[in-house]
Amino acid sequence: MEHTTLSIVVVGDAGVGKSNLISSYLTGQFSGEAIIPQLPETHVGPSMANFQTTQHIFDTSSTIEDEAGFRTKLREANVIVLCFSSDVKDSYERLLSHWLPRLKNLNVKAQISIVETKKDISTTVDFAGLISPVASFFNKEGMQVTVTQQVSAMYKEHLDGLFRKIIQSALWPLSNLIRDGKPTEPFLAAMLRIFKIVDEDGDNLLDRHELATFFIRTNPEEGLKEEEAEGFVRETERMMKEEREGEVVPMEFRDFVLFHLLVATRIQRPAAVWNVLHSFGYQHDLSMSSHFLSPPFPRYDAQRKVVELNAEAERFLMRWYKREAKGSSEVSRSFLDLLQTIDPLLSSSSFLSSSSETISAEDWSNFWRAETRRKPDEVFRHLRYFGWQKDPAQTFKTEQRMVGGSFLTWIASFITEPKTKRNTMRVLLLGSPPDDAHNLGIRPKQEQQVETTLDDSRTLVKSTPRGSLVIVESSTFPPSEDLSGFDAIIHAVPVSTDQLARLVSFRGLFPSVPLVLFGEASPL
């Protein structure tokens, strides 16, 4: 776990034992004598409580001289420890009438842990029964109040456990997962995405193999093998059978969520649930980590490089489609609703604006190919939402884009290459009027040993010592010419996604004729 710095502020009425609480926790000793009204800020290193944290513990005085500084300290806190004691008159009542309303008005975002000090002399019979309704009431008001426990500074009773729970609540906030006994909407959305990623065969059930793979992925430090992960599966079965009758594996989505709620609450291991969420890229606010979505991404020169998904990445995307199609040639647009839940970035995609009620496999594939050539970094973020674990270098392939003067060089290679054994090459040029030929490098202003003529039939002829290049321009789309007589087709202007689909379909009638797409503004 990464090193974390936490700010812990201890507040409460005078005499409840705030300073003694801190002093006993830090030194393990209790003097029994009155100590200074307010201890200085204390830094506790990572060795305390076995967490990789540095705790900044702030004591506060009941007589607040610097009100502005006190408010700032509360707003910047990760955890506020709110103390009361049964031997201090009205300290419990003031939790309800003063402290909690005050913290609410300050709009503090910290976890608030209610603690009863001086357990050794407490007259409270049912601490949890006393505090739980208070916490529930203020949680409904949007606060994060937890019932912690009773402690004794004199006998150091439950002090270590108290600060362990405080650190846990800051590092792994349970309130982001569960509120008022129910899973939060962001947590359910995150678990749905994880479930769909783990469900490799798309049957909406997690079998033993899929669960074992899930435990291997979420416990990388353990270096689990599948037979070892099977032990985790058996323990999952045992825990779930206590909740439900009958078989629980294969596991449905509702049981997948219930299992994680039990881990977080019943066996009090919210860290284990957060470990799962972190493994799939989530932060503590249940948003996706920017580093997870976009690790260091290579800069592609769109003017000189064509970026495409590699075969493995294309198969990965098609696997999502095929799982939903279940043997059909198309899927309904409800598929996109599911994907938007899993990947909110898709909501702004042009793919979703289509009026069609169904999506074909060709639509799906062509969309991702076109998007990749336009914005590979955004496509990579989509892939990560879908569960892709490889880095950009293992996701894309690049090819040199044919622009400007490189056109003539490329064409000339066909004429000058000895293995071609031909003197003339015929090329069909789509979409470029003769006046634009200079921009394409077809008519260089100065070129030795090259003669260029343009006849009335819109045919451009280039003669070289090795042979001739005949370029026939077509202003219609698709072209009316018989493609079988050409050695290559060049599309030299930008094309839309719809035009591309038509061009590729038309090109399929003549599979032996090479097709080259180029141009600075081309989305491809």
N, C-alpha and C positions, 0 to 999 in steps of 0.2 A: 504494500500500500504506500502511496506517496506521502511524504511528510506534510503535515497539516498544522497550522497555527490556529488555536482556538482562543476566543475571548469569553471568559466566564465571569459574570458580575453577580455578586451576592448582595441581596437587598432584604429589608425587613425592618420592623420596628426596633426601637432601642431596647436592649436587654435580652433579645431573643437568642443571642449567642452566635452572631455571625462571625466575629473575629476569632472566637474560640474554635469554631468549626474549621476555619481555614488553618489556624495554627496547629490544631491537633492532627489534621490531615497531613500537613507538611512535615512536622517534627515528630509525630507519634507521642507527644507528651502534653499533659494538661496540668497547668500550674494551680488552678483553683483560685487564683487571685485575679483581681481586675486587671485587664490589659488595656493598652491604649485604645481610644475610641475607634480608631481606624487604622488598619494595617496598610503598609505601602503595597503598591502593585507587586505581585509575585509571579516569577517565571518558573514553570516546572518543565523540565526537559523530557525527552522521549522515554527515559527509563521508567518513569512513573506510570503505573497501571498497564504496562506492556503494550502501549499504543505508540505509533510513530507520530507523536504530536508534541507540540510545545503549548502549554496551557498558560495563558495570561489570566491570573485570578485577581479580580478587583474587589476589594472590600469597600463598603460604603458606610457613611455615617448617617445616623438618624437625623442629624442637624446638617442640612445641605446648604452650604454657603455658595457653591458654584452651580446654580441650577442649570445653566446652559451646558456646562461640561458634563453634568450628570445625565442630562437628556441625550447628549451625543454618545456617551458611554453605553447607554441602554440601547440606542438604535444600532450601534455597531457590534453589539454582543452576539455571539453564537448561541449562548445559553444564559438564561437568567435564573438563579437559584433564589426562590422566594421563601423566606423562613418565617415560621411562627413558633410559639411555645405556649403550652397550656399554663405555665406559671406566670406569664406576662398578661396582665389584664387586657382584654379586648383584642389581643393580637390576631386571633382567628377571625373575629368579626371584621377587622380592618383589612383582611385579605379580600373580602367581598365588597366592602364599602369604600376602600381607598386604593390599595395596591393594584388589584387587577383592573379596575376601571381606569386608573392612571396609566397603566401600561397599554391598555387598549387605546386611550386617547392619544398616546404618543406613537401609535401605529408601529409598535415594535414587531419585527419579523422573527425574533429569536424563539427558540424552544423555552418554555417557562416550566421549571420543575419545582413543585411545591414540596417543601421539606418541613417536618416537625422536628425541632431540635430538643435536646434534653430528654431523650427517651427514658433515661433512668428515673426521672421524677414525673413523667407524663401521666396525666389522668385520662387521656383519650383511650376509649375502649376499642373503637373500630375506626382506625385511621382511614382505610380505603373507603369505607362506607360514608365517612364524614366528608372526604375531599372529592370523591368521584362525581357527585352531582354538581359541585362547583366547577370542576374541569369541563364537564359536559356542557354546562350552560355557556361558559365563555368560549368554548370551541365552536359552538354554533354561531358565535359572533365573529368568527374568522380568526380566532387566536389559536395558538398551539400550546395548550396547557396539559401537562402530564402529572399524574399522581406518582410521586417517587417513593419515599419511605420515611420512617422515623429513624433518627440517629442519635448517638450519644457521643459528644466530644470528650467527656470525662473518661469514658471507658473505651473510646475509639470504636464504638459498636456501629457496624454498617457503613463506616466512613469510606473505606476503599470501594465498597460496592456502590455507594452513592455516586462517587466521582466516575466510576466505570460506566454507570448508567448514563451519567451526564455526557460523557464523551461519546458514548454510543449514540445518544439521541442527536448529537451534533453531527457526527460523521455519517450516520445512517438513519436519517429522520423517518421514523415510522409514520408520522402524520402525513407524509407525501404518498404513502401507500394505502393507509386506512384512515377514514374519518367517520365518526359515529358508527363504528362497527362494520362499515362497508368499504369495499375497495374503491379508490378514487378513479375517476374517468381516465386521467393520464396513465395511471398504473394499468388499468384494463387494456388501454390501447397498446401500451408497451408489451404486455403479456401476449396480446393477440399477434403482434408482429413476431415475437420470439417463437410462439407456437407454430405459426405458419412456416417460419424458416426451418424449424426442427422437423416439421412434418414433411419429410422428403418425398413420400409417395403421394401426398396430397389427398389422403383419405379422411382427413379431419380426426385422426386418431394417432396417438403416439404409441408405437409398439415397443417391445423390449430393446430392439436394436437402436431405434431412434432415441429412446430415453438414455441408453448407454452413451450414445454419441453426444447427447446434450450434456451429460455429466462430465465427459472428457473435455469438452470445449470450455465449460465453466469452471474447471479446476485444472488449469494448465500447469500450475506449480506442482501438482501432485504427480504429473506424468503418468496418468492412468492409462492402462490398457483396457481393451473391451471386457475381458474377463474380470478385471478388478472393478470396472464401472458397474458390472452386473450386481455387485454387492450394494451399490447405491440404489439400484432399481429395486432390489428385494426390500431394503429399508423403506423405500417409498411405498411399496405395496403394504408393508406392515402398518405404517402410519395411516395410510388411507383406509385400510380395512377397519380401523377403529372408528372411522367416521361414516363409512358407507358399507352396506351389505353387498356381497357378491364380488365379482372380479372388477378390479380397478385399472388393470392393464390389459389391453390397450386403453390409453387414457384420453378422455374427452377434454375439450378446452376448459370447461367449468371446473373439472377436477384438477387440471393443471394449475389454475388460479388458486383453488382451495388449498392445494398442497403448499404453495408458497406462503399463503396467509398463515397456515398452521406453523410453518417454520419460523415466521416472523413473530408470532404471538404466543403460541402454546409452548414451544421450546425456547422462545425468547432469543432467536438468532436472526434479527433483522439484517445483520452484516452478511449472512449467507444469501439473502434475497438480493441485497444491493450488489453483491458480487456477481450474481447472474445478470442483473441489469447493466452493470459496468462492462461485462463481457460482450454485451451486444451494443455497446456504444452510448449508454445513457449516463447523464449527469444527475446530480442530486435533485434538480428541479424537474427531472424526467424529460428534459430536452436532449437532443443528440449532441454529442461532443463534436465540435468543428474539426478537431484533429482526427476523429474516427471517420467522419464523412469525407474529409479531404486531407489525407496525409500529404507530405511534400509532393507537389504535382509538377511534372516537367512542363516547361513552356514550349508550346508548339507554334511555329511560324506558319500561320494560316495561309500566307501568300506562297509558301514554298513546300508545305507538307500537307498531305492528305492523311487524316487520322481515321482509323477504322478499328472496330472491335475485333479482337482475335477470335478464333474459332471457339475456344473454350468459353469466353464471355458470351458469345452468341448462343451457344448451347444452354448456358445457365439461364438466360432470359427466356428462351423457348421452353425450358422446363417449367417455368411458372405458367406459361400459356397453356401448355399441354395438360398440366395438372387440372386446370380449370375446365378445359375443353372436354376432357374425358372421352377422347376418341372422336369428337365432333370436329367439323371443319371450321367452326367459328364459336365465339363465346359472346354472351350478352354483355351489355354495358355495366351490369352489376359487378362484373369483374373489376371495372375501374373504381367502383365505390369501395371495394375491398382494398385495392391498391392505394387509394387516397388515405384510407385509415392507417395503412402500414407506412406509407410514404407521403406525408403532407406536401412535399415539394412538387408532386405531380399535379396539384390543383391548378397551377398556372401554365401547364403545358398545353400547347396547341393541339396535341393529340386528343384532349378531352373535349375540344370544341366541335368535334365532328358530329353531324346530325344523325349518322347511322346508328341504328339500334343494336347492331352486332359488330364484332371485330373479327376479321379473318386473320389467319396466321400470317398471310402476306402483309396485311396492314401493320400488324404488330412488328414484324421483322423490318419492314421498310422504314417505319417510324424511328426505330432505334438506330438504324444505319444513318439516316439523314441527320438525326439529332447529334450523333457522335461526330460527324464531320463538321457540324456547326459549333457545338459546345461540348467537347469531350469531358471537361471538368464537371459540368452539370450531370451528364450521363453517369459519370463515375459515382457521384453522390447518390443517384437513384439506385445504382447497383449495390451500394453499401446498405441502403435501407432494405433491399431485398435479401441481404445476407451474404453478399460477395465479400470474401476475406482477403483477396489478393491485392497487391499494390498496383499503381497505375502502369508500371513497366510490364507487369504480367497481364494487363488488361487490353492494351492497345497495340496496334502495329501502325507504322507510318510509311507512306510512299512519297517520293518526290513529285510535286505538282508540276505539270507541264504548262509554263506560262512564258509569254514574251518570246525572245529569240531562241529559247530552248526548243521551241516547236520545230524549227528547221533542222536543228541538230538531231532531234529524235527521228524525224522523217528520213533524214539523210542516212541514218544508220541502216535503214532497210535497203537503201540503194547500194551503199558502199560495202556492206557485209558480204564477203565472198560467198558464203553458203547460200545466199538467196538465188544466185545464178540467174538474175534477170536484169534487164536494162530499163524497164519502165515500171513505175508504181502508181496505181490509181487510188486516190483518196477522195471520199465524199465528205465535204465540209458543210455542217448544218448550222444555220442561224447566223451567218456573218455576211453582210453585204461587202462588195469589193472595196468600198472606201475604207473599211476597217481592217483591211488586210495588213497594213503596216503595223498596227497594234499587236497583231498576232505573230509578228516575225515572218510572215509569209513573203513580204516584199521588203527585204532589207534595203536601206538606202544605198549602201555600198557593199558589194559582194563580188569577189574576184571569180572569174570563170563560171559565172552563172548568168544565164540569159532568161528573162522573164517576159512572157507575153500573155495578154488576156484577150480572148476572142469574144465574139458576140454571144456565144452560148454559155457565158459565165464560167469558162474553163480556164484555169490558171496553169501555165506550163513552166516548169523550171528545168533547165537543161544543165547538166554537169558533165565533167569528163567521164564519169562512171555510168551515167544513165540519165533518165528523165523522170520528173515527178509531175503527175497530172492531178490537179486539184479541181474537182467539180463542186461548185457551190449550189446548195438547194435552199430555197426560201420557204419551202413548205414543210409542215411537220404533222405526221411523219413524212419522210421524203417519198416522192413518187418514183424515184429511180429504182432500177433493179439492183439490189445490193450484191448480188452474186458476182457482179463484174468488178467489185472494188476490193482492194487489199486492206483498207482500214476505214473506219468511220470516226470523224472528229466532231465533237459537239463543243463549240468554242464560245458559248455565251451562257450566262446563268440560267438554270432551269428550276422550276418549282418542284415540290415533291410529287405533285400529280403528273407533271411532264416527265419527271424521271421514271415514274412507274410505267407510263406509256412507252417511253423510249426503251427501257429495259425489256418490256414485253415485246416490242417490235424487233429489237435486236435479237431476241431469242429465236426468231425465224431464220437467222443466219449465224449460227453459233461459230462458224469458222472465221468470221470477219472480226478483227480486233476493234474494240470500242474505247476511245480515249475521251475523257471529260476534263476540261480545264477552263480557267478564267478566274480573275481575281475575285469577282463578286459571287462566284458559284458557292452555294451552301454545301457543296459536296467536297 
